[in-house]
Amino acid sequence: MANNTRNAAAVKENITTNNEMLTPDNLSMKLLRKTVKAAGLDMLDDNPLTVVIGHPVVIEHDPEAKNIIGFSTALKFKEGYTMHEYLECANKINHMRIIKALVLDEKDPHLVISFDFLITGGITKKAFIGTLAQFTAIALRTYMDNEHIVG
């Protein structure tokens, strides 16, 4: 857990204080990678862009949807519960968290939490990193608050 705290502190320290913007006109995976790297975040993978602030988060951007950035993460369920119990858990989480989508995979019981946000008018790089940190906090809190989830 100390490493996770250090990562969160690094994010705060490394965010640029200028007003550089991510806009629909300049948004690309390359720019998102550069922004994440400048913030000092750990990257697990480059394709898809996966960063870690205590928990792996995939960052997505479809070039055809120029004004949307997506985040997603997966949380694995502990084994030994019925599908009904998994669904009850998913419904409880959905009720407690303000998230765009919470999907339960029945074949390999895990939750996928995803969030897409619009940047139509642009977003500062600092606000983008802050939004990423908030999304990760939701995933971590969901994990910590729920006995059905392994991580």
Sequence and secondary structure as in RCSB ss.txt:
>XXXX:A:sequence
MANNTRNAAAVKENITTNNEMLTPDNLSMKLLRKTVKAAGLDMLDDNPLTVVIGHPVVIEHDPEAKNIIGFSTAL
KFKEGYTMHEYLECANKINHMRIIKALVLDEKDPHLVISFDFLITGGITKKAFIGTLAQFTAIALRTYMDNEHIV
G
>XXXX:A:secstr
 HHHHHHHHHHHHHS  S  EE TTT  HHHHHHHHHHTT EEEEETTEEEESSSEEEEE  TTSTTEEEEEEEE
EB SS  HHHHHHHHHHHHHHS  SEEEEETTTTEEEEEEEEE TT EEHHHHHHHHHHHHHHHHHHHHT TTB 
 
